[in-house]
Amino acid sequence: VVPLLIGTCLVMTSFLVYHVRYTCKNLTTLEHSVILGMMKKELDEKGSQAFSETYQKPINPFDHGWRRNIVQAVGPSFLAFALPIPVQSRTPMVPKRKAT
């Protein structure tokens, strides 16, 4: 049982690190795979020496720094994200119809 728990813990920790890294960069897995595909194509065309000298990483327009990216993903209060407590929402305002 212990080896199974250790294996599960390692897998879940790797998933956590993987997703926190992407959240900090404000990337999706699809965007990352596109970037890797572009790098591989350029590496195949230029060779390793020319690639390392001329490669420029694509700019992510949605990356606002790791702190703002995390706030955008989980909200301004990390405590509310970590300990979700149900909050009663306000009753929606429904406009009244004019009597005709």
C-alpha positions in Angstrom: 0.0 0.0 0.0 2.8 2.4 0.9 4.5 2.2 -2.6 1.1 2.9 -4.2 0.7 6.0 -2.0 4.2 7.2 -2.7 3.7 6.8 -6.4 0.4 8.6 -6.3 1.9 11.4 -4.3 4.7 11.8 -6.9 2.3 11.9 -9.8 0.0 14.4 -8.1 3.0 16.6 -7.1 4.3 16.6 -10.7 0.8 17.7 -11.9 0.6 20.4 -9.3 4.1 21.8 -10.3 3.2 21.5 -14.0 -0.1 23.5 -13.6 1.3 26.1 -11.2 4.2 26.8 -13.6 1.7 27.3 -16.5 -0.5 29.5 -14.3 2.4 31.7 -13.4 3.2 32.1 -17.1 -0.5 32.4 -18.0 -0.1 29.7 -20.6 -2.3 26.8 -21.6 -0.9 23.4 -22.6 -2.0 24.0 -26.2 0.0 27.3 -26.3 3.0 25.5 -24.9 2.8 22.7 -27.4 2.6 25.3 -30.3 5.7 27.1 -28.9 7.5 23.7 -28.7 6.5 22.9 -32.3 7.8 26.3 -33.5 11.1 25.7 -31.7 11.5 22.2 -33.2 10.7 23.4 -36.7 13.3 26.3 -36.4 15.8 23.9 -34.9 15.4 21.4 -37.8 15.8 24.3 -40.3 18.8 26.1 -38.8 20.7 23.4 -36.9 21.6 23.6 -33.2 24.4 26.1 -33.4 22.5 28.7 -35.5 19.3 28.0 -33.5 21.0 28.8 -30.1 22.4 32.0 -31.5 19.3 33.4 -33.2 16.3 32.0 -31.4 14.0 34.5 -29.7 11.3 33.3 -27.4 7.8 34.3 -28.6 6.1 37.0 -26.5 3.0 36.0 -24.6 0.7 39.0 -24.6 -1.3 37.6 -21.7 1.6 37.2 -19.3 1.3 40.0 -16.7 3.9 38.6 -14.2 3.4 35.7 -11.9 1.5 37.5 -9.1 -1.1 39.1 -11.4 -1.5 35.8 -13.3 -2.2 33.9 -10.1 -4.7 36.6 -8.9 -6.4 36.4 -12.3 -6.7 32.6 -12.0 -7.8 32.2 -8.4 -9.1 35.6 -7.4 -7.9 38.3 -5.1 -8.3 36.4 -1.9 -6.3 33.2 -1.8 -7.9 32.3 1.5 -11.3 32.3 -0.2 -9.9 30.0 -2.9 -8.2 27.6 -0.4 -11.2 27.5 2.0 -14.3 27.9 0.0 -17.2 29.0 2.2 -20.6 29.4 0.8 -21.8 32.9 0.6 -25.4 33.9 0.1 -25.7 35.9 -3.1 -27.9 38.9 -3.4 -31.3 38.5 -4.9 -31.2 39.5 -8.6 -32.8 42.8 -9.5 -35.7 42.2 -11.9 -37.1 45.3 -13.5 -40.8 45.9 -13.0 -43.0 46.3 -16.0 -44.9 49.5 -16.5 -48.6 49.1 -16.2 -50.3 50.0 -19.5 
